[in-house]
Amino acid sequence: MSSGWLVCALVPIGRAEGWKACAFNDQPIGCRDTHSPDGSVRILWNDGKTMTYRIEKEGFPYSTLQDTLGGVWERQVFVQGNAVFTNKANGNRIFVPLRPESN
């Protein structure tokens, strides 16, 4: 007969950051963005859709990124930290503020 051990670790779970007042083609929609060490950005929209943008050419204030569908985006980061992603091929535009909405 063998006896086993059950080991549990308590890991503090941080509170999810609030929704940001983003916009897609100037239409307001909440989003959350996460940034990876490799420079990629993942945007989660409050309608449940997500998209990841990977760095093709890094720069400041302009960078070039490619989304998971192959679209190419120019990201402009403003001095206050807000960012605008523009897809010049189809005219789509995404606005992501630096901070979540305050309640």
N, C-alpha and C positions, 0 to 999 in steps of 0.2 A: 504494500500500500504506500502510495506517495502522498505527501502533503504539499500543497502549493501555497504560494503567497500571492495575495492580491495587493498590489501597490498602487496607491492613488496619489497624485500630486495636485495640489490646489494651485491653480494658476489664476492670478487676478485678470479679470476680463475688463478691458477698458470700455468706456462708454463710447458708442459710435458717434463720430462727429456729425453735427447737424447738417441738414440739407442746405446747399448753397443756392442762391437765386441766379441760376444760369439761364442761358437763352440759346435756342437753336433757330437760326434764321430770324432773329429778333422776336421770337415767340418765347415767353417765359416758361421755363420748366426747371424743376428742382434737379440737382445733381450732386454727386459726391465724387471727388477725384482722389486717386492714390498715385503716388510717384514711386518708381522703383530705382534702385541704385544704378541700373543700366540706362537711366534716362527715360524709360517708357512711362507713359501716363495711361491710366485706366479710368474711364468715366462711366459711372453708374447713374443712369437716369431714373427719376422716380416712377417712370412707367415700367421699370423692370429691364429695359434694354441696357446693354453694356457695349463698350468698344475700347480696344486698346490701341494706342498710338506709339509706335517705336521710332526712336531717333534715327534719322538718315544722315542729317548734317546738323551738328550742334553749333549754336551761336547765341549771342545776346545782343540785342533783344529779339532777334529772329532765329528760329530753328526750323528745320524741315523734318516732318514726321510722316510715317506711313501707317495707315490703319490696317486692321486685320483683313479688310476686304480689298486692299491694294490701293486705296485712295491716298493721294499725296496732299498733305496739309502744311501750311506755313503757320507757325505759332509765333505770335508776338507777345512778349511779356512786358507789361508796363511798369514804370518805376514803383507804383504802389502795390505791385504783385498780381494784379488782375491779368488774365491771359485771353487772347482772342486767337482761335484756330480758323483759318480760311482755306477752303478747298477751291483753288482757282479754276480747276477743270469743270466744276459743276456749280460754283457760286455759293455753296453752303458755308455757313459761318456759325461758330460756337463761341459763346462768351462764358468764361468761368471766373468768378470773383475769387480773390484770395481767401476770404473768410466766409464761414456759414452765416446764414441770416441770424440776427439776434431776435430773441422772442421777448 
